[in-house]
Amino acid sequence: MTKTIDFQVRRDNIAVTRTVSLTGQSEADLTDGEVLLHLDRFAFTANNITYAVAGDMMSYWNFFPAADGWGRIPVWGFGDVIASRHGSIEVGARYYGYFPMSTHLTIKPDRVTDQGFSDGCDHRKDLHAVYNQYTATTNDPIYTSASEDLQLLFRPLFTTAFLIDDFLDDNAYFGADQVIVSSASAKTAFGTARLLSARKSCQVIGLTSQANKDFVTGLGCYDKVGTYEDVETLDTGAAAAFVDIAGNGSVRARLHHHFKGNLKYSCTVGASHWNQGADTGDLPGAKPMLFFAPAQGQKRNQDWGPAVFQERFMAAWIDFTGFIADQISIDHDIGTAAIETLYQAMLAGNVAPDHAHIAGFDIES
Ligand SMILES: NC(=O)c1ccc[n+]([C@@H]2O[C@H](COP(=O)([O-])OP(=O)(O)OC[C@H]3O[C@@H](n4cnc5c(N)ncnc54)[C@H](OP(=O)(O)O)[C@@H]3O)[C@@H](O)[C@H]2O)c1
């Protein structure tokens, strides 16, 4: 029996963390139909901060409940089955999916196929299906063992980028001639910009912080790059759509006031600016909407069918992962102290955009 480690944050103040260490679980703790996974590696980006910020509003706390006002932030990771009381799931199998920041996770596989399964635990039944899915590495067209880090980092983020680009195109850009993307240095942002630019249907403008301007410009994904100081100099003569990637309320408000009625569409994708008042009251221009990627994914799976969806996504993925390998370096933050440091830096927005982070607990399964 091994030790389990659980990284938790206060739901009412996500800067406060604790690490809970318990005597581990084994097959003897499982009931019929359950399996025990050991989380090997997971990606940590600003997106995971959104999961904490929107934990109550979007039910992210409900995936992996914790007691007494503590929360377990979801992460995308690879886990290995280390004990199984399910007839179709073998010890040693490796799955990609949604995990808490913990060494272990007990789940109850349901709808098992060669491709994977969904977690059928009662507390996850009402949560969005996309987050309940565990994909077997053995039958996953995206999977290669050499590219695991890229998959952890970019699969969720680039899927969102793919869906934002598709959503805008699906809606004829809401009549806009330019799409303005804030937090332009974020992985989700420049993935979106690369796809939008390739269509050549509208100008793609990136807005970023002064410190990250050179990185964003060097990516070559945007037609123009400006800093947040430049908002009031943007060309209001062309109708605009705004994609607020990380939920920067003050930039959003300034942009709405600048464009007024010529802002044809405005959406917020994430909420990583957790200590920035997001409520900016009534704003001129299009009413800001929440962009929820799984909804557009569901629509396109119905419109196109899963095979065509997969084929289109794969083509985009191959292009993007070829591009990104030269743009960022990947750091490995291993152990509870390194994870705490990474978490606090991400919370403060102090992570260089050309460094991506893969984390893991340094204990044996
Ligand atoms: N709705 C969805 O389904 C969905 C899916 C994927 C991602 N997202 C959202 O997209 C956003 C970006 O996620 P990501 O994982 O792509 O991020 P990332 O690569 O880790 O991006 C980090 C960048 O975001 C900006 N940023 C984020 N938090 C900040 C803070 N607290 N203070 C200052 N700058 C901050 C900075 O960009 P600048 O310097 O350029 O401003 C920073 O360089 C997140 O809010 C995430 O939740 C949403």
The ligand as a Gaussian input file, in Angstrom:
#p B3LYP/6-31G(d) Opt

LIG

0 1
 N      -13.805000      27.847000     -21.952000
 C      -12.985000      26.846000     -22.205000
 O      -13.438000      25.757000     -22.531000
 C      -11.502000      27.080000     -22.153000
 C      -10.618000      26.120000     -22.642000
 C       -9.248000      26.394000     -22.672000
 C       -8.770000      27.591000     -22.141000
 N       -9.655000      28.483000     -21.634000
 C       -9.180000      29.738000     -21.038000
 O       -8.185000      30.383000     -21.798000
 C       -7.344000      31.131000     -20.909000
 C       -5.889000      30.860000     -21.271000
 O       -5.582000      29.545000     -20.877000
 P       -4.207000      28.867000     -21.313000
 O       -4.130000      27.607000     -20.546000
 O       -4.127000      28.900000     -22.781000
 O       -3.180000      29.901000     -20.663000
 P       -1.586000      30.014000     -20.653000
 O       -0.985000      29.506000     -21.880000
 O       -1.108000      29.519000     -19.345000
 O       -1.556000      31.612000     -20.721000
 C       -0.964000      32.470000     -19.882000
 C       -1.179000      33.896000     -20.390000
 O       -2.493000      34.335000     -20.069000
 C       -2.440000      35.663000     -19.520000
 N       -2.794000      35.536000     -18.105000
 C       -3.518000      34.517000     -17.601000
 N       -3.730000      34.697000     -16.282000
 C       -3.134000      35.839000     -15.940000
 C       -3.012000      36.558000     -14.713000
 N       -3.546000      36.121000     -13.574000
 N       -2.304000      37.696000     -14.729000
 C       -1.757000      38.154000     -15.869000
 N       -1.853000      37.494000     -17.058000
 C       -2.533000      36.354000     -17.092000
 C       -1.055000      36.162000     -19.822000
 O       -1.110000      36.618000     -21.165000
 P       -0.827000      38.132000     -21.681000
 O        0.466000      38.578000     -21.102000
 O       -0.766000      37.924000     -23.175000
 O       -1.994000      38.947000     -21.226000
 C       -0.247000      34.885000     -19.753000
 O        0.979000      34.959000     -20.493000
 C       -7.669000      30.681000     -19.490000
 O       -8.411000      31.676000     -18.815000
 C       -8.477000      29.440000     -19.728000
 O       -9.408000      29.150000     -18.725000
 C      -10.984000      28.250000     -21.605000

